[in-house]
Amino acid sequence: MPRLFAVCYTQIMTPPESTNETSLRDTAALLRWYVDMGVDETIGEVPVDRFAAAAEQKAKMHAAAPAPRAAGRETQGYFPPAADSPRAPPSAKGQGLLSPDTSIADAKALAAQAGSIEDLHAALAGFDGCPLKKTAKNLVLSDGNPAAHVMLIGEAPGADEDRQGKPFVGRSGQLLDRILAAIGLDRASEDPATSAFISNTIFWRPPGNRKPTAAETETCLPFILRAIDLADPKIIVCLGATPMQRLCNTTEGILRSRGKWRSAQVNGHEVPLMPTLHPAYLLRQPAQKGLCWRDMLDVKKKLDELE
């Protein structure tokens, strides 16, 4: 029984000798009013000044704080962390982590040694410089025909891709297959002229499908550049802003950049590049499909010119 009910019930059932019938009715009426107002328990016998309590706690914390050091480098605002300080970062070596510069250097060395897409896959499988690898289920490198004249590059794997280990196999992948079919391409085709090769800028799924960080994309960049070099496509189609920004070294948004031919510099030679909207974006914004359709018609036209 809530405390207020217990108090009032006791007063009604066991009233003091001086209590008359009128006071009992008043107590019962007060109880009904409390119930109607939603009150079902008492907080305390006396009010509590929460502001005073907070001020007292703050004063105690201030009194317990260590006095600032008066000499040496501390006078310049520098306080070296104690050995057991909780703010001291863990040792990168002890935690198996690599610095960004080391990770990028290792990525470049491993990518340069790959002589095929299969070698590149094996190199990525043994690469520990991207922290996304620790949270993903599978490595997602590529799908389709590496000899295809068209190479499509997306942003990062989603949940379906992470489970299957292939890029663009979920709802956005199904839409991409329909887009490719509309211009006569099929990722399953063995004919380079009618097939497609598909990859991503990031090869492991970011947790919660969040946008990859700049450090993550920079770390994976040597591998996607090597994949382009090995596939040697005639045209690159960037699906979304991330691959376009990395390959073209720009910060422009995809809505401003889409539909405009650019060039990707890959190992000393230029590859025509078309930025367009990501299929996942088109699923959220179906009205924008017409923009992607125009871009893919331009891709088809360019392919015909290069044949």
C-alpha positions as CSV (number, residue, x, y, z in Angstrom):
1,M,0.0,0.0,0.0
2,P,1.5,3.4,-0.9
3,R,2.6,5.5,2.0
4,L,-0.1,8.2,1.8
5,F,-2.9,5.6,1.6
6,A,-1.4,3.8,4.6
7,V,-1.3,7.0,6.7
8,C,-4.8,8.1,5.8
9,Y,-6.2,4.6,6.2
10,T,-4.6,4.4,9.7
11,Q,-6.1,7.8,10.7
12,I,-9.6,6.7,9.6
13,M,-9.6,3.2,11.1
14,T,-7.8,4.0,14.4
15,P,-8.7,7.7,15.1
16,P,-7.5,9.3,18.3
17,E,-10.0,9.8,21.1
18,S,-10.4,13.5,20.3
19,T,-11.3,12.8,16.7
20,N,-15.0,13.3,15.9
21,E,-17.1,12.2,12.9
22,T,-16.6,15.5,11.1
23,S,-12.8,15.2,11.2
24,L,-13.1,11.6,9.9
25,R,-15.2,12.8,7.0
26,D,-12.7,15.6,6.3
27,T,-9.9,13.1,6.2
28,A,-11.7,10.8,3.9
29,A,-12.6,13.7,1.6
30,L,-8.9,14.8,1.6
31,L,-7.9,11.2,0.7
32,R,-10.3,11.2,-2.3
33,W,-9.1,14.5,-3.4
34,Y,-5.5,13.3,-3.3
35,V,-6.5,10.2,-5.4
36,D,-8.3,12.4,-7.9
37,M,-5.2,14.6,-8.2
38,G,-2.9,11.6,-8.9
39,V,-1.1,11.7,-5.5
40,D,-0.3,8.2,-4.1
41,E,2.6,8.7,-1.8
42,T,4.4,11.2,0.4
43,I,7.9,12.4,-0.3
44,G,9.1,13.5,3.1
45,E,8.0,15.0,6.3
46,V,9.8,18.4,5.6
47,P,10.7,20.2,2.4
48,V,14.2,19.8,1.0
49,D,16.2,22.7,-0.5
50,R,17.7,21.0,-3.6
51,F,19.7,24.1,-4.5
52,A,21.4,24.1,-1.1
53,A,22.2,20.4,-1.4
54,A,23.8,21.0,-4.8
55,A,25.9,23.9,-3.5
56,E,27.0,21.8,-0.6
57,Q,28.1,18.9,-2.9
58,K,30.0,21.3,-5.2
59,A,31.8,22.8,-2.2
60,K,32.9,19.3,-1.0
61,M,34.2,18.5,-4.5
62,H,36.1,21.8,-4.7
63,A,37.7,21.1,-1.3
64,A,38.7,17.6,-2.3
65,A,40.4,18.8,-5.5
66,P,44.2,18.7,-5.5
67,A,46.0,22.1,-5.3
68,P,47.6,23.2,-8.6
69,R,51.3,22.8,-9.0
70,A,53.3,26.0,-8.7
71,A,56.5,25.3,-10.5
72,G,58.0,23.9,-13.7
73,R,56.0,23.5,-16.9
74,E,52.7,23.7,-15.0
75,T,53.0,27.5,-14.9
76,Q,52.5,27.4,-18.7
77,G,49.3,25.5,-18.5
78,Y,50.8,22.1,-18.9
79,F,49.9,19.3,-16.5
80,P,51.4,16.0,-17.4
81,P,49.0,13.1,-16.7
82,A,49.7,10.8,-13.8
83,A,50.7,7.2,-14.7
84,D,47.4,5.9,-13.3
85,S,45.3,8.8,-14.7
86,P,42.0,7.6,-16.3
87,R,42.5,10.2,-19.0
88,A,45.8,8.7,-20.2
89,P,45.1,7.2,-23.6
90,P,45.8,3.5,-23.9
91,S,49.0,2.4,-25.7
92,A,48.4,1.9,-29.4
93,K,50.8,-1.0,-29.4
94,G,49.2,-2.6,-26.3
95,Q,45.7,-2.3,-27.8
96,G,46.7,-3.6,-31.3
97,L,45.8,-0.2,-32.8
98,L,47.8,1.6,-35.5
99,S,48.1,5.3,-36.0
100,P,46.3,6.7,-39.1
101,D,49.6,7.4,-40.9
102,T,50.9,3.9,-40.2
103,S,47.6,2.4,-41.4
104,I,47.7,4.4,-44.7
105,A,51.3,3.4,-45.3
106,D,50.5,-0.2,-44.7
107,A,47.5,0.0,-47.0
108,K,49.6,1.4,-49.8
109,A,52.2,-1.2,-49.4
110,L,49.7,-4.1,-49.4
111,A,47.7,-2.7,-52.3
112,A,50.7,-2.2,-54.5
113,Q,51.7,-5.9,-54.1
114,A,48.3,-7.2,-55.3
115,G,48.4,-8.5,-58.8
116,S,44.7,-9.3,-59.1
117,I,41.4,-8.7,-57.5
118,E,41.8,-12.0,-55.7
119,D,45.2,-10.9,-54.4
120,L,43.6,-7.6,-53.3
121,H,40.9,-9.5,-51.4
122,A,43.5,-11.6,-49.6
123,A,45.5,-8.4,-48.7
124,L,42.4,-6.8,-47.3
125,A,41.6,-9.9,-45.3
126,G,45.0,-9.6,-43.6
127,F,44.8,-5.9,-43.1
128,D,44.1,-4.6,-39.6
129,G,44.5,-0.9,-40.1
130,C,40.8,-0.1,-40.4
131,P,38.9,-0.4,-37.1
132,L,35.6,-1.2,-38.9
133,K,37.0,-4.7,-39.5
134,K,36.5,-5.4,-35.8
135,T,32.8,-4.8,-35.8
136,A,31.8,-6.2,-39.3
137,K,30.9,-9.7,-40.1
138,N,32.4,-10.0,-43.5
139,L,34.8,-8.2,-45.8
140,V,32.9,-6.8,-48.8
141,L,35.2,-6.0,-51.7
142,S,33.6,-6.5,-55.1
143,D,31.0,-8.3,-57.3
144,G,30.5,-8.6,-61.0
145,N,33.1,-8.9,-63.9
146,P,36.5,-7.3,-63.2
147,A,37.0,-7.1,-66.9
148,A,33.8,-5.0,-67.4
149,H,34.1,-1.6,-69.2
150,V,32.0,0.0,-66.4
151,M,33.0,0.1,-62.8
152,L,30.5,1.3,-60.2
153,I,31.8,2.4,-56.7
154,G,29.5,3.0,-53.8
155,E,30.0,4.2,-50.2
156,A,30.0,1.3,-47.7
157,P,28.3,-2.1,-47.2
158,G,25.0,-2.3,-45.5
159,A,23.5,-5.0,-43.3
160,D,22.6,-7.3,-46.2
161,E,26.1,-6.8,-47.8
162,D,27.8,-7.5,-44.5
163,R,25.9,-10.8,-44.1
164,Q,26.6,-12.0,-47.7
165,G,30.1,-10.5,-48.3
166,K,29.1,-8.8,-51.6
167,P,28.3,-5.2,-52.4
168,F,24.8,-4.1,-53.4
169,V,22.7,-7.2,-52.6
170,G,20.0,-5.6,-50.6
171,R,17.1,-3.4,-51.7
172,S,19.5,-0.7,-53.1
173,G,21.3,-3.5,-55.0
174,Q,18.1,-4.7,-56.5
175,L,17.4,-1.2,-57.7
176,L,20.9,-0.8,-59.0
177,D,20.5,-4.0,-61.1
178,R,17.3,-2.5,-62.6
179,I,19.2,0.7,-63.4
180,L,22.0,-1.2,-65.1
181,A,19.5,-3.4,-67.0
182,A,17.9,-0.2,-68.4
183,I,21.1,0.7,-70.2
184,G,21.9,-2.9,-71.2
185,L,24.3,-3.9,-68.4
186,D,24.3,-6.9,-66.1
187,R,26.8,-7.6,-63.4
188,A,26.5,-11.4,-64.1
189,S,27.4,-11.0,-67.8
190,E,30.7,-12.5,-68.9
191,D,30.9,-10.0,-71.9
192,P,33.0,-7.0,-70.8
193,A,30.9,-4.7,-73.0
194,T,27.6,-5.6,-71.3
195,S,28.8,-6.5,-67.7
196,A,29.6,-4.3,-64.7
197,F,32.1,-4.4,-61.9
198,I,30.9,-3.2,-58.5
199,S,32.8,-2.1,-55.4
200,N,32.8,0.3,-52.5
201,T,34.9,3.0,-51.0
202,I,34.8,1.2,-47.6
203,F,35.0,-2.6,-47.4
204,W,33.5,-3.2,-43.9
205,R,30.1,-2.1,-42.7
206,P,30.2,0.9,-40.4
207,P,28.2,0.3,-37.2
208,G,24.5,1.3,-37.6
209,N,25.2,2.1,-41.3
210,R,26.7,5.5,-40.2
211,K,28.6,7.6,-42.7
212,P,32.3,6.6,-42.9
213,T,34.8,8.9,-41.3
214,A,37.5,10.7,-43.3
215,A,40.1,8.6,-41.6
216,E,38.3,5.4,-42.6
217,T,38.0,6.4,-46.2
218,E,41.6,7.6,-46.4
219,T,42.8,4.3,-45.0
220,C,40.8,2.3,-47.6
221,L,41.6,4.6,-50.5
222,P,44.8,2.8,-51.6
223,F,42.8,-0.4,-52.0
224,I,40.0,1.0,-54.1
225,L,42.6,2.8,-56.3
226,R,44.4,-0.5,-56.8
227,A,41.1,-2.2,-57.6
228,I,40.5,0.5,-60.3
229,D,44.0,0.0,-61.6
230,L,43.6,-3.8,-61.8
231,A,40.1,-3.7,-63.4
232,D,41.1,-0.9,-65.8
233,P,37.6,0.2,-66.6
234,K,36.7,2.6,-69.4
235,I,34.2,4.5,-67.2
236,I,33.7,4.9,-63.5
237,V,30.3,5.6,-62.0
238,C,30.4,7.0,-58.5
239,L,27.2,6.2,-56.5
240,G,26.9,8.9,-53.9
241,A,29.1,11.7,-52.6
242,T,31.7,9.7,-50.7
243,P,33.4,7.9,-53.6
244,M,33.2,11.0,-55.8
245,Q,34.7,13.2,-53.1
246,R,37.6,10.7,-52.5
247,L,38.4,10.0,-56.2
248,C,38.0,13.6,-57.3
249,N,39.5,15.2,-54.2
250,T,36.6,17.6,-53.7
251,T,34.1,18.5,-51.0
252,E,31.2,19.2,-53.3
253,G,27.8,17.5,-52.6
254,I,26.4,14.9,-54.9
255,L,23.4,16.9,-55.9
256,R,25.6,19.7,-57.3
257,S,28.1,17.3,-58.8
258,R,25.9,14.6,-60.4
259,G,25.5,14.5,-64.1
260,K,28.8,16.3,-64.8
261,W,31.7,14.3,-66.2
262,R,34.9,14.3,-64.3
263,S,38.2,12.5,-64.4
264,A,39.8,10.2,-61.8
265,Q,43.6,10.0,-61.6
266,V,44.7,6.4,-61.2
267,N,48.3,5.6,-61.4
268,G,49.2,8.3,-63.9
269,H,46.2,7.9,-66.2
270,E,42.8,9.5,-66.3
271,V,39.5,7.6,-66.2
272,P,36.2,9.3,-67.1
273,L,34.0,9.5,-64.0
274,M,30.3,10.1,-63.7
275,P,28.9,11.0,-60.3
276,T,25.2,10.1,-59.7
277,L,22.8,9.4,-56.9
278,H,23.1,6.4,-54.7
279,P,20.3,3.8,-55.0
280,A,19.6,4.0,-51.3
281,Y,18.9,7.7,-51.7
282,L,16.6,7.0,-54.6
283,L,14.6,4.6,-52.4
284,R,14.1,7.4,-49.9
285,Q,13.5,10.0,-52.6
286,P,11.8,8.3,-55.6
287,A,11.1,11.6,-57.3
288,Q,14.8,11.9,-57.9
289,K,15.0,8.8,-60.0
290,G,14.7,10.9,-63.2
291,L,18.1,12.6,-62.4
292,C,19.8,9.2,-62.1
293,W,18.2,8.1,-65.3
294,R,19.7,11.1,-67.2
295,D,23.1,10.3,-65.7
296,M,23.0,6.7,-66.8
297,L,21.9,7.7,-70.3
298,D,25.0,9.8,-70.5
299,V,27.0,6.8,-69.3
300,K,25.5,4.7,-72.1
301,K,26.3,7.4,-74.6
302,K,29.9,7.6,-73.5
303,L,30.3,3.8,-73.6
304,D,29.1,3.8,-77.2
305,E,31.6,6.5,-78.1
306,L,34.5,4.6,-76.5
307,E,33.6,1.3,-78.2
